[in-house]
Amino acid sequence: MKIIKLFVIHMLLLSSFQTLAFSITTKDVSTPEGTAAVINLNINDSSNLLEFAIVPDDALDSEKFTLNGEGRDLIPYTLTFEATAFNQRRGSIPGKNIYKVKVRASLTTSIGKWDIFTETVDKIITVTVEKFRITTADVSTPENRHTTIRLTTDQDSLEDVDIIFSIPSSGADIDKFELSGFDNRNLLFNSTDFEAREDHTYSVEVTARRTDTDGTTTKTTTKTITVTVTDIVDDEAPTNIQITNVNLTAGHPAIAPIGILSADDKDTEASKLIFTTDSIGFTIVKGEKGYKLMTTKTIADGTVVTVTASDGTHSTDKDFVIKVRAVEESLTINMKDNFFTPKNKNREITLVVNQAGVSFFIIDNPDSKFTLNATPPAIATKLIFKATEYDNDDNGKNSYSVKIGATKGEGDNKKTVEKILTVTVQNTVDEDDEDDEGTEDTGGSGKEKGPVKAGNAEVTAQAVRKESKSASKLLLSKVGKTLMGRL
């Protein structure tokens, strides 16, 4: 009876193990050509009494595989497939880049002290050797949108490998593509309108060049990448109509340009938009820089012109007010160029311009003889020449120049004018004004010459003053003598 009971228990346990039969769960793999593959061997159970083995089979590729590991020592089993070229097998046999090996797993189970059961299971594992290839897929993009396409290959994850991409310099659609100068893996597709052509597709041939960092192996592969431009439903009119200028000058010619027109449209290129006007006195013409608004007659200040922008399906209007401005007088410095001063005398020169609100400044002062009479220059009104000794040498320097500037306004309305002024030091002394700090000249707008000759009015006046003084002294001397004689 006891023997029958043990037999029944044994059969039940055996039936249970058969019901829970184990299997190898390792999946098939692929690897780039020339790259070894390490495959982890696994089952649907865990046991330290598990062993793997390669089952020899002449119909398979057992010689390409190596088994490593030790189940009893808890070292995981791995199967290594040796690096293989894509075209290592000759001929055109289908699947010649596919390699197979049969692996057997043995699982030993103990029941009680004496009963030991060993189960085995086989599986054929397949390794596919993949040729170096570009894996980037074709893309689609909405019309009028710049698109960046990331270039990839099946060997991007490999270490010690450099991959460089290139595209040809010519081709039907080459003007639509370019490689980024910052990242060679970014292929840029330029925005394109859906209606640009009927097939809406653009293609470019991309070449990838793989080089091992040690320089021993170089491979190339090519793929044509296609971009399909999709349509955006055109249910909106152009927006944001703008013009570069709305100003005219009084007395402008009957036919005069005003400004360049532009607008935004989400599904139409700017160059495809159309601008028109029905306003009297205006016309719109298309040129190299776009649509230009022009007059057809003299326009009064405040005239309104209505511009229509259309994408071919929808249109919108916008009014612009044209401003007519009087011609503004140009800024000028209304002064003579040359001035004269006695030696050792400061000279004040009043700065004169034809407009108010002007600031003066010194541009070039090579001899450091000139200064403005105030700081900041916005309130300066005079140029000061520093008192200087007369140079008696034959080639002595007695003329000093300064470049001054006058400015008015800010930004686009800023006006600036320059002028060079010269002061000549003369070998004369103003005896009537020996203690005066300087003399002043209002500048004027003439070209009067300075007192450089005896016949000049200023020198003559100085001579008259000297003679008058001498006569006065002589008269006083005579009167003094007469009085003394009488005494």
C-alpha positions in Angstrom: 0.0 0.0 0.0 2.9 2.4 0.9 4.6 1.6 -2.5 1.4 2.4 -4.4 1.1 5.7 -2.5 4.6 6.8 -3.4 4.1 5.9 -7.0 1.0 8.0 -7.2 2.8 11.0 -5.6 5.7 10.6 -8.0 3.4 10.5 -11.0 1.5 13.6 -9.8 4.7 15.6 -9.3 6.0 14.5 -12.8 2.7 15.6 -14.3 3.0 18.9 -12.5 6.5 19.6 -13.9 5.3 18.7 -17.4 2.5 21.1 -17.0 4.9 23.9 -16.0 7.5 23.0 -18.6 10.2 25.7 -19.0 11.3 27.5 -22.2 14.1 29.6 -23.5 12.9 33.2 -23.7 15.9 34.8 -25.5 14.7 36.7 -28.6 16.3 37.0 -32.0 18.7 39.9 -32.5 20.3 42.1 -35.2 23.7 43.7 -35.3 25.5 46.1 -37.7 28.0 44.6 -40.0 31.5 44.3 -38.5 30.1 44.4 -35.0 30.0 41.6 -32.5 26.7 40.9 -30.7 26.5 39.6 -27.1 23.2 37.8 -26.4 21.9 37.1 -22.8 20.4 33.6 -22.5 17.3 33.4 -20.4 14.4 31.0 -19.5 11.0 31.5 -18.0 12.2 30.2 -14.6 15.1 30.8 -12.3 17.4 28.1 -10.9 21.0 27.6 -10.1 20.7 24.2 -11.6 20.4 25.6 -15.1 22.9 24.9 -17.9 23.1 26.0 -21.5 25.0 24.4 -24.4 25.4 24.9 -28.1 24.0 21.9 -30.0 26.2 21.2 -33.1 24.3 21.2 -36.3 25.9 21.2 -39.7 22.9 23.0 -41.2 23.4 26.0 -38.9 26.2 28.5 -38.1 27.5 27.2 -34.8 31.0 28.2 -35.5 30.0 31.8 -35.4 28.9 31.6 -31.8 30.7 31.2 -28.5 29.0 30.3 -25.2 30.1 31.8 -21.9 28.8 31.4 -18.3 28.3 28.9 -15.5 24.9 28.3 -14.0 26.1 26.6 -10.8 28.5 29.5 -10.1 25.7 32.0 -10.7 27.5 33.4 -13.8 24.9 34.4 -16.4 25.1 32.6 -19.7 25.8 34.7 -22.8 26.1 33.8 -26.4 28.6 35.9 -28.4 28.2 36.3 -32.2 31.5 37.3 -33.8 31.8 40.4 -35.9 30.8 39.7 -39.5 30.8 41.7 -42.7 27.4 42.1 -44.4 28.5 40.4 -47.6 30.8 37.8 -46.1 28.8 35.0 -47.7 29.2 35.0 -51.4 26.5 34.7 -54.0 23.0 36.0 -54.0 21.4 33.5 -51.6 18.4 35.0 -49.9 19.0 35.6 -46.3 22.8 35.2 -46.6 23.2 37.8 -43.9 21.2 35.7 -41.4 23.1 33.4 -39.0 21.5 30.7 -36.7 22.6 28.6 -33.8 20.7 25.9 -31.7 20.9 26.4 -28.0 19.9 23.7 -25.4 18.9 24.6 -21.8 19.0 21.8 -19.2 17.1 22.3 -15.9 17.7 19.8 -13.1 15.1 19.4 -10.3 15.4 17.2 -7.2 12.3 15.6 -5.5 13.1 14.3 -2.1 16.5 12.7 -1.5 16.7 10.4 -4.4 14.5 11.5 -7.3 16.3 13.9 -9.7 14.6 15.0 -12.8 16.4 16.8 -15.7 14.4 18.6 -18.4 15.8 20.0 -21.6 14.5 22.4 -24.2 16.1 23.6 -27.5 15.7 26.9 -29.4 17.2 28.2 -32.6 18.4 31.8 -32.1 18.8 34.0 -35.2 21.2 36.9 -35.7 20.7 39.2 -38.6 23.8 41.2 -39.9 22.6 44.6 -41.1 24.4 46.6 -43.7 25.4 50.1 -42.9 22.4 52.2 -43.8 20.6 55.5 -43.2 17.5 55.0 -41.1 15.9 58.4 -41.5 12.4 58.1 -42.7 10.6 60.3 -45.3 8.7 63.2 -43.7 5.8 65.5 -44.4 5.5 69.1 -43.4 2.8 71.8 -43.6 3.4 74.3 -46.4 5.5 77.5 -45.7 7.2 76.0 -42.7 11.0 75.5 -42.3 11.6 71.9 -41.3 14.6 70.2 -39.6 15.1 66.5 -40.4 17.4 64.5 -38.0 19.7 62.2 -40.0 20.3 58.7 -38.4 22.0 55.4 -39.3 21.8 51.9 -37.8 25.3 52.3 -36.4 24.8 55.6 -34.4 25.1 53.7 -31.1 28.5 52.3 -31.9 31.6 53.6 -30.1 34.8 54.5 -31.9 32.9 55.3 -35.1 32.6 58.7 -36.8 29.7 59.3 -39.2 29.6 62.3 -41.6 26.6 63.2 -43.8 26.7 65.1 -47.2 24.4 66.1 -50.0 25.2 66.8 -53.6 25.8 70.3 -54.9 23.3 69.9 -57.7 19.9 68.2 -58.3 16.3 69.0 -59.2 15.4 70.0 -55.6 18.8 70.8 -54.1 17.8 74.4 -53.6 15.2 73.3 -51.0 17.8 71.4 -48.8 20.9 72.2 -46.9 22.9 70.7 -44.1 23.2 72.7 -40.9 26.5 74.4 -40.4 26.2 73.8 -36.6 25.1 70.1 -36.6 26.0 67.9 -39.6 23.1 65.5 -38.7 20.4 68.2 -39.2 19.0 68.4 -42.8 17.1 71.6 -43.3 14.2 71.9 -45.7 13.2 75.4 -46.7 9.6 76.5 -46.5 7.6 75.9 -49.6 4.1 76.7 -50.7 1.7 73.8 -51.3 0.7 75.2 -54.7 4.3 75.6 -55.8 4.0 72.4 -57.9 1.5 69.6 -58.5 3.2 66.6 -56.9 4.1 68.5 -53.7 7.1 66.3 -53.0 10.8 67.2 -52.9 13.7 64.8 -52.7 17.4 64.8 -51.9 20.1 62.1 -52.0 21.9 61.9 -48.6 25.3 60.1 -48.2 26.6 58.8 -44.9 30.3 58.1 -44.5 31.3 55.9 -41.6 35.0 55.8 -40.5 36.4 54.0 -37.5 38.3 56.3 -35.3 41.5 54.3 -35.9 41.0 54.9 -39.6 41.1 51.3 -40.6 37.6 51.0 -42.0 35.5 53.3 -44.1 32.0 52.6 -45.5 29.5 54.7 -47.3 25.8 54.4 -47.8 23.2 56.5 -49.7 19.5 57.1 -49.3 17.0 59.4 -51.0 14.9 61.3 -48.5 11.6 62.7 -49.6 9.6 65.6 -48.1 5.9 65.9 -48.8 4.4 69.4 -48.4 0.9 69.3 -47.1 -1.8 71.9 -47.7 -3.2 74.2 -45.0 -6.8 75.0 -45.4 -7.0 78.5 -46.8 -9.8 80.1 -44.8 -8.2 83.3 -43.7 -7.3 86.5 -45.5 -3.9 88.2 -45.3 -3.3 90.2 -42.2 -0.9 92.9 -40.9 -0.7 95.0 -44.1 2.3 97.3 -43.7 4.0 100.0 -45.8 7.6 101.1 -45.3 6.8 104.9 -45.6 3.8 107.2 -45.7 5.6 110.5 -46.1 5.9 112.7 -49.1 7.7 116.0 -49.6 5.7 119.1 -50.6 6.0 119.8 -54.3 6.8 116.2 -55.1 6.6 115.0 -58.8 3.2 113.8 -59.9 4.6 110.2 -60.2 6.5 109.6 -57.0 7.2 106.4 -54.9 5.9 106.2 -51.4 6.8 102.8 -49.9 7.0 99.0 -50.2 3.9 97.0 -49.2 3.9 93.8 -47.2 1.4 91.5 -45.4 1.3 88.2 -43.5 -0.5 85.0 -44.6 -0.2 81.7 -42.9 -0.5 79.5 -46.1 0.9 81.8 -48.8 4.4 83.0 -49.4 5.0 86.7 -49.2 6.1 86.8 -52.8 2.8 85.3 -53.9 0.6 87.9 -52.2 -1.0 90.5 -54.5 -1.6 94.2 -53.7 -4.0 96.6 -55.4 -5.6 100.0 -54.9 -8.6 101.8 -56.4 -7.8 105.1 -54.7 -7.6 108.1 -57.0 -4.1 109.5 -57.4 -2.4 106.2 -56.5 -1.2 103.1 -58.2 0.7 99.9 -57.1 3.5 98.5 -59.2 5.5 95.3 -58.7 9.3 95.5 -58.7 12.3 93.6 -57.6 11.7 94.5 -53.9 8.0 93.8 -54.0 4.8 95.9 -54.5 5.4 99.6 -54.4 2.8 102.2 -53.7 3.2 105.3 -56.0 1.3 108.5 -56.7 -0.1 109.4 -60.1 -0.6 113.1 -59.2 0.3 115.6 -56.6 -1.1 114.6 -53.2 -2.3 116.8 -50.5 -1.4 116.3 -46.8 -3.8 113.8 -45.1 -4.9 112.0 -48.2 -6.2 108.5 -47.5 -5.3 105.6 -49.7 -6.9 102.1 -49.4 -4.7 99.1 -50.1 -6.1 95.6 -50.8 -3.9 92.5 -50.1 -5.0 89.2 -51.6 -3.7 85.6 -51.4 -5.7 84.6 -54.5 -8.6 83.4 -52.5 -9.2 85.9 -49.7 -8.5 89.6 -49.4 -8.5 92.4 -46.9 -8.2 96.2 -47.0 -6.3 98.7 -45.0 -6.3 102.5 -45.1 -3.1 104.6 -44.9 -2.9 108.4 -44.3 -0.3 110.0 -46.5 1.6 112.9 -44.9 3.0 115.7 -47.0 5.8 117.7 -45.3 7.4 121.0 -46.2 11.0 120.8 -47.4 13.1 121.6 -44.4 16.1 123.9 -44.9 19.4 122.1 -44.5 21.5 122.9 -41.5 24.5 125.3 -42.3 27.1 127.1 -40.3 26.8 130.8 -41.5 30.3 132.0 -40.7 33.4 133.1 -42.4 36.4 130.8 -42.4 39.3 133.0 -41.3 39.8 135.2 -38.3 42.7 137.3 -37.0 43.8 138.3 -33.5 46.8 140.3 -32.0 49.4 138.2 -30.3 48.9 137.2 -26.7 45.1 138.0 -27.0 42.2 135.5 -26.4 39.7 135.6 -29.2 36.0 134.9 -28.8 34.2 133.9 -32.0 30.4 133.8 -31.9 29.1 130.6 -33.5 26.3 131.3 -36.1 23.9 128.8 -37.7 20.7 129.1 -39.7 18.5 127.2 -37.3 17.6 127.2 -33.6 18.1 124.3 -31.2 21.6 123.4 -32.3 24.4 121.9 -30.3 28.1 122.7 -31.1 31.0 120.4 -30.6 34.7 120.3 -31.5 35.7 117.6 -34.0 39.4 118.2 -34.5 41.6 120.5 -32.4 45.2 119.5 -33.4 46.9 122.3 -31.5 44.6 122.4 -28.5 44.1 126.1 -29.0 40.3 126.1 -29.0 37.6 125.5 -26.5 33.8 126.1 -26.3 32.6 128.7 -23.9 30.2 126.3 -22.1 29.6 122.7 -21.0 27.5 120.9 -22.1 27.9 121.9 -25.7 24.1 122.3 -26.1 24.4 125.7 -24.4 27.7 126.8 -26.0 27.5 129.8 -28.3 31.2 130.9 -28.7 34.5 129.4 -29.7 37.5 130.6 -27.6 40.9 130.9 -29.1 43.7 130.8 -26.5 46.1 133.8 -26.4 49.3 132.9 -28.3 52.7 134.5 -28.9 53.6 135.5 -32.4 56.3 133.3 -34.0 58.9 135.6 -35.7 60.7 132.8 -37.5 60.5 132.8 -41.3 58.7 129.5 -41.2 57.0 130.1 -37.9 53.5 128.9 -37.4 50.9 131.7 -36.7 47.8 130.1 -38.2 45.7 127.6 -36.2 42.7 125.6 -37.4 39.9 123.8 -35.7 37.1 121.6 -37.1 33.7 122.3 -35.4 30.4 120.6 -35.8 26.8 121.5 -35.3 24.0 119.0 -34.8 20.2 119.1 -34.4 17.6 116.4 -33.8 17.7 112.7 -32.9 17.5 109.4 -34.7 16.5 109.5 -38.3 15.8 113.3 -38.0 19.3 114.1 -36.8 21.2 116.6 -38.9 24.9 117.4 -38.6 27.2 119.9 -40.4 30.9 120.6 -40.1 33.2 123.5 -40.8 36.9 124.4 -40.5 37.8 127.7 -38.9 41.2 129.3 -38.9 42.6 132.0 -36.6 45.8 133.8 -37.6 48.0 135.5 -34.9 49.4 138.9 -35.9 52.4 140.7 -34.7 50.5 143.6 -33.4 49.4 144.9 -29.9 46.2 146.7 -29.1 47.6 149.5 -26.9 44.2 150.9 -26.1 43.2 147.6 -24.6 46.4 146.2 -23.1 44.6 145.0 -20.0 41.6 143.5 -21.8 41.2 139.7 -21.6 40.4 139.3 -25.3 38.5 140.5 -28.4 35.3 139.3 -29.8 34.2 138.6 -33.4 30.6 137.8 -34.3 31.8 135.7 -37.2 29.4 136.9 -39.9 29.0 135.3 -43.2 31.6 137.3 -45.3 35.1 136.5 -46.4 36.8 139.6 -45.0 40.5 139.5 -44.9 42.3 140.2 -41.6 44.6 143.1 -40.9 47.8 141.7 -42.4 48.8 144.8 -44.4 49.5 148.4 -43.4 46.7 149.7 -45.7 44.2 147.5 -43.9 41.5 149.4 -42.0 42.2 147.7 -38.6 46.0 148.4 -38.8 45.2 152.0 -40.0 42.9 152.4 -37.0 45.6 151.2 -34.7 48.1 153.6 -36.3 45.7 156.5 -35.9 45.2 155.6 -32.2 49.0 155.4 -31.7 49.5 158.8 -33.5 46.7 160.3 -31.4 48.4 159.1 -28.2 51.8 160.4 -29.3 50.3 163.8 -30.2 48.6 163.9 -26.8 51.8 163.2 -25.0 53.7 165.8 -27.1 51.0 168.4 -26.4 51.1 167.6 -22.6 54.9 167.9 -22.8 54.8 171.3 -24.4 52.1 172.6 -22.1 54.2 171.4 -19.2 57.3 173.2 -20.4 55.4 176.5 -21.0 54.0 176.4 -17.5 57.4 175.8 -16.1 58.8 178.7 -18.1 56.2 181.1 -16.8 56.8 180.0 -13.3 
